[in-house]
Amino acid sequence: MNEPLSRRDLEEKILSKRQQIEFEANNLRFERYTSSDNRENPDVMEESKNFDDPAENAVESADLKALRSAENDLNELLKQLKDLDED
């Protein structure tokens, strides 16, 4: 069974998770920016077909899922901290 974390442990985990999220988000932005799709000739028909697609489609779904998972973990840690403060 999981033992409740101390306030300090929660704060350290929250800081670590925020840094992880920032790092992963920056990597996703970089991947979108350097994607081979961004270097295609705009006159190519395929490029114009995909012009209005959301940017998420150009990113590996596993990377996006990892970022969302980390954000969910952060929210859970913040909830635990809030619950600890209410006690």
Phi, psi and omega per residue, in radians:
M1 nan 2.474 -3.117
N2 -1.326 2.296 3.080
E3 -1.480 2.433 3.126
P4 -1.030 2.475 -3.141
L5 -1.444 2.609 3.053
S6 -1.306 2.886 3.138
R7 -1.016 -0.766 -3.120
R8 -1.112 -0.760 3.117
D9 -1.072 -0.749 3.116
L10 -1.085 -0.789 -3.137
E11 -1.086 -0.682 3.118
E12 -1.177 -0.719 3.115
K13 -1.151 -0.674 3.115
I14 -1.107 -0.796 3.118
L15 -1.068 -0.783 3.126
S16 -1.080 -0.748 -3.119
K17 -1.162 -0.689 3.093
R18 -1.084 -0.702 3.110
Q19 -1.150 -0.696 3.104
Q20 -1.083 -0.781 -3.141
I21 -1.093 -0.773 3.125
E22 -1.081 -0.741 3.133
F23 -1.100 -0.826 -3.124
E24 -1.149 -0.683 3.120
A25 -1.129 -0.717 3.099
N26 -1.120 -0.689 3.098
N27 -1.102 -0.722 3.116
L28 -1.111 -0.742 3.109
R29 -1.078 -0.739 3.135
F30 -1.114 -0.752 3.121
E31 -1.079 -0.713 3.113
R32 -1.117 -0.725 -3.092
Y33 -1.180 -0.692 -3.072
T34 -1.685 0.099 -3.129
S35 -0.975 2.493 3.118
S36 -1.082 -0.444 3.089
D37 -1.076 -0.539 -3.128
N38 -1.331 -0.237 -3.107
R39 -1.801 0.051 3.141
E40 -1.254 2.725 3.078
N41 -1.175 2.164 -3.099
P42 -1.120 -0.257 3.118
D43 -1.390 -0.172 -3.128
V44 -1.262 2.338 -3.082
M45 -1.024 -0.690 -3.122
E46 -1.029 -0.695 3.128
E47 -1.083 -0.755 -3.112
S48 -1.233 -0.514 3.085
K49 -1.158 -0.613 -3.076
N50 -1.675 0.118 -3.030
F51 -1.006 -0.724 -3.068
D52 -1.618 0.110 3.093
D53 -1.171 2.535 3.078
P54 -1.129 2.655 -3.092
A55 -1.077 -0.491 -3.122
E56 -1.037 -0.471 -3.127
N57 -1.176 -0.394 -3.125
A58 -1.498 -0.119 -3.058
V59 -1.850 2.537 3.071
E60 -1.016 2.236 -3.105
S61 -1.107 -0.523 3.115
A62 -1.114 -0.690 3.117
D63 -1.148 -0.721 3.130
L64 -1.167 -0.694 3.096
K65 -1.108 -0.692 3.120
A66 -1.110 -0.703 3.115
L67 -1.140 -0.795 3.124
R68 -1.094 -0.672 3.102
S69 -1.100 -0.761 3.112
A70 -1.108 -0.677 3.097
E71 -1.137 -0.684 3.089
N72 -1.136 -0.718 3.092
D73 -1.058 -0.743 3.117
L74 -1.076 -0.781 3.124
N75 -1.048 -0.695 3.108
E76 -1.133 -0.733 3.105
L77 -1.118 -0.717 3.111
L78 -1.118 -0.654 3.096
K79 -1.125 -0.743 3.110
Q80 -1.079 -0.712 3.118
L81 -1.122 -0.750 3.119
K82 -1.090 -0.757 3.119
D83 -1.098 -0.657 3.118
L84 -1.135 -0.680 3.124
D85 -1.188 -0.535 -3.103
E86 -1.338 -0.366 -3.136
D87 -1.323 nan nan
